[in-house]
Amino acid sequence: MSADEPESHVTRLTIDEVRDALPAVLGRVSAPRHRIVVEQHGKPIAAIVPVSDLDRLAEYDREWDEGTEAIRSFSRALASVPADELESEIARIIAEGREGRGASRRPA
């Protein structure tokens, strides 16, 4: 979380509390970064979150799926290449990156 983002606020409620005060609970999560954790017998079982949080979670899921598919595709393409050859090529690419373009991208 960056310094300019508001801190998240989490409230824990039982199922009965949510059922008895659903309109107020929904009003709470309409506030930015406010989440409700619903508990049953003292254990969290669900969360009620603002739609913006749900949208952000869906975007994270899409990005994760795209990244893992790229890794699977890469793995399939290199399945027949011996491991020692892959390791050698990866080491060469890393070394080139450190000598050239990669050196200028290092964090300060």
RODO-2510 file (C-alpha; in nm, 4 decimals, decimal comma):
residues 108
     n   res          X          Y          Z
     1     m     0,0000     0,0000     0,0000
     2     s     0,1401     0,3398    -0,0920
     3     a     0,1442     0,6367     0,1433
     4     d    -0,1376     0,8104    -0,0451
     5     e    -0,3798     0,5155    -0,0213
     6     p    -0,6193     0,5070     0,2740
     7     e    -0,5707     0,2277     0,5244
     8     s    -0,8132    -0,0633     0,4975
     9     h    -1,0648    -0,1141     0,7749
    10     v    -1,1881    -0,4636     0,8565
    11     t    -1,4883    -0,5354     1,0766
    12     r    -1,5680    -0,8849     1,2008
    13     l    -1,9333    -0,9785     1,2383
    14     t    -2,1220    -1,2993     1,3047
    15     i    -2,3716    -1,4364     1,0552
    16     d    -2,6528    -1,3291     1,2887
    17     e    -2,5174    -0,9726     1,3097
    18     v    -2,4992    -0,9515     0,9315
    19     r    -2,8496    -1,0935     0,8882
    20     d    -2,9967    -0,8604     1,1486
    21     a    -2,8330    -0,5467     1,0074
    22     l    -2,7754    -0,6182     0,6388
    23     p    -2,8625    -0,2672     0,5130
    24     a    -2,6181    -0,1094     0,7617
    25     v    -2,3504    -0,3673     0,6763
    26     l    -2,3852    -0,2898     0,3066
    27     g    -2,3653     0,0791     0,3887
    28     r    -2,0341     0,0192     0,5673
    29     v    -1,8742    -0,1576     0,2718
    30     s    -1,9802     0,1196     0,0393
    31     a    -1,7069     0,3241     0,2086
    32     p    -1,3697     0,2908     0,0363
    33     r    -1,1425     0,0160     0,1704
    34     h    -1,3950    -0,1083     0,4293
    35     r    -1,4390    -0,4844     0,4464
    36     i    -1,6578    -0,7102     0,6572
    37     v    -1,5427    -1,0571     0,7600
    38     v    -1,8372    -1,2845     0,8364
    39     e    -1,7725    -1,5419     1,1058
    40     q    -1,9526    -1,8591     1,2069
    41     h    -1,8634    -2,0116     1,5427
    42     g    -1,5667    -1,7726     1,5621
    43     k    -1,4197    -1,8769     1,2267
    44     p    -1,4124    -1,6541     0,9177
    45     i    -1,6281    -1,8025     0,6416
    46     a    -1,6885    -1,5142     0,4011
    47     a    -1,6182    -1,1495     0,3305
    48     i    -1,8331    -0,8626     0,2158
    49     v    -1,6219    -0,6149     0,0221
    50     p    -1,6737    -0,3063    -0,1917
    51     v    -1,7254    -0,3766    -0,5601
    52     s    -1,3973    -0,1955    -0,6317
    53     d    -1,2151    -0,4604    -0,4243
    54     l    -1,3915    -0,7368    -0,6156
    55     d    -1,2963    -0,5743    -0,9470
    56     r    -0,9346    -0,5472    -0,8323
    57     l    -0,9343    -0,9128    -0,7256
    58     a    -1,0748    -1,0158    -1,0649
    59     e    -0,7961    -0,8184    -1,2362
    60     y    -0,5329    -0,9911    -1,0176
    61     d    -0,6853    -1,3263    -1,1136
    62     r    -0,6693    -1,2391    -1,4848
    63     e    -0,3068    -1,1280    -1,4549
    64     w    -0,2177    -1,4438    -1,2612
    65     d    -0,3876    -1,6643    -1,5208
    66     e    -0,2075    -1,4889    -1,8068
    67     g     0,1279    -1,5214    -1,6311
    68     t     0,0853    -1,8865    -1,5443
    69     e    -0,0284    -1,9653    -1,8988
    70     a     0,2829    -1,7924    -2,0347
    71     i     0,4982    -2,0044    -1,8031
    72     r     0,3155    -2,3242    -1,9090
    73     s     0,3596    -2,2338    -2,2752
    74     f     0,7284    -2,1595    -2,2215
    75     s     0,7716    -2,4884    -2,0344
    76     r     0,6017    -2,6868    -2,3139
    77     a     0,8199    -2,5199    -2,5770
    78     l     1,1373    -2,6086    -2,3867
    79     a     1,0363    -2,9566    -2,2703
    80     s     1,2803    -3,1289    -2,5056
    81     v     1,5804    -2,9082    -2,4203
    82     p     1,8216    -3,0671    -2,1699
    83     a     1,8257    -2,8979    -1,8278
    84     d     2,1998    -2,8221    -1,8356
    85     e     2,1593    -2,6473    -2,1717
    86     l     1,8701    -2,4395    -2,0336
    87     e     2,0684    -2,3449    -1,7231
    88     s     2,3654    -2,2404    -1,9331
    89     e     2,1510    -2,0264    -2,1651
    90     i     1,9690    -1,8632    -1,8739
    91     a     2,3009    -1,7820    -1,7046
    92     r     2,4266    -1,6258    -2,0293
    93     i     2,1126    -1,4120    -2,0662
    94     i     2,1367    -1,2931    -1,7062
    95     a     2,5042    -1,2053    -1,7497
    96     e     2,4270    -1,0065    -2,0666
    97     g     2,1499    -0,8239    -1,8873
    98     r     2,3766    -0,7291    -1,6004
    99     e     2,6477    -0,6041    -1,8355
   100     g     2,4209    -0,4046    -2,0616
   101     r     2,0657    -0,2855    -2,0408
   102     g     1,9932    -0,4563    -1,7107
   103     a     2,2500    -0,2526    -1,5192
   104     s     2,0656     0,0724    -1,5891
   105     r     1,7363    -0,0723    -1,4609
   106     r     1,8595    -0,1650    -1,1143
   107     p     1,6761     0,0112    -0,8283
   108     a     1,8674     0,2949    -0,6646
***
